[in-house]
């Protein structure tokens, strides 16, 4: 079937470069978090916990809104 007539095109796949960048970004982020924690202490984990709570609430709301559209 030609691409113009395809009802649902497939999403593009991740390249190896994109996956490598994602892996290094996550590792650097976790390393930076541990480095800052060694300097600042428990206060960083309070801030990270609040950010995770807000992000989790937003993800749940996004998922629930997606469920109502079907």
C-alpha positions as CSV (number, residue, x, y, z in Angstrom):
1,X,0.0,0.0,0.0
2,X,1.5,3.4,-0.9
3,X,2.4,5.7,2.1
4,X,-0.3,8.2,1.2
5,X,-3.1,5.6,1.6
6,X,-1.7,4.0,4.7
7,X,-4.2,4.8,7.5
8,X,-1.7,4.6,10.4
9,X,1.9,5.3,9.6
10,X,4.4,3.5,11.8
11,X,6.3,5.8,14.2
12,X,10.0,6.2,13.4
13,X,12.4,3.9,15.2
14,X,15.2,5.1,17.5
15,X,18.6,5.1,15.9
16,X,21.7,3.8,17.8
17,X,22.9,7.3,18.2
18,X,19.6,8.4,19.8
19,X,19.6,5.5,22.2
20,X,23.3,6.1,23.1
21,X,22.5,9.8,23.8
22,X,19.6,8.8,25.9
23,X,21.6,6.3,27.9
24,X,24.4,8.8,28.5
25,X,22.0,11.5,29.4
26,X,20.3,9.4,32.0
27,X,23.6,8.2,33.5
28,X,24.9,11.8,33.7
29,X,21.7,13.0,35.3
30,X,21.9,10.2,38.0
31,X,25.6,10.9,38.5
32,X,24.9,14.6,38.9
33,X,22.1,13.9,41.4
34,X,24.4,11.8,43.5
35,X,27.1,14.4,43.4
36,X,24.8,17.2,44.5
37,X,23.4,15.0,47.2
38,X,26.9,14.4,48.5
39,X,27.2,18.2,48.8
40,X,23.7,19.3,49.9
41,X,22.4,16.2,51.7
42,X,18.8,15.3,52.3
43,X,17.3,18.6,51.0
44,X,18.0,17.5,47.4
45,X,15.9,14.4,47.9
46,X,13.0,16.5,49.2
47,X,13.1,18.6,46.0
48,X,13.5,15.5,43.8
49,X,10.6,13.8,45.6
50,X,8.3,16.9,45.1
51,X,9.3,17.0,41.4
52,X,8.6,13.2,41.0
53,X,5.2,13.7,42.8
54,X,4.2,16.5,40.5
55,X,5.4,14.5,37.4
56,X,3.5,11.4,38.6
57,X,0.3,13.4,39.1
58,X,0.6,14.9,35.6
59,X,1.3,11.5,34.1
60,X,-1.8,10.1,35.8
61,X,-3.9,13.0,34.7
62,X,-2.7,12.6,31.1
63,X,-3.4,8.9,31.1
64,X,-6.9,9.4,32.6
65,X,-7.7,12.1,30.0
66,X,-6.6,9.8,27.3
67,X,-8.9,7.1,28.6
68,X,-11.9,9.5,28.3
69,X,-11.3,10.2,24.6
70,X,-12.0,6.5,23.6
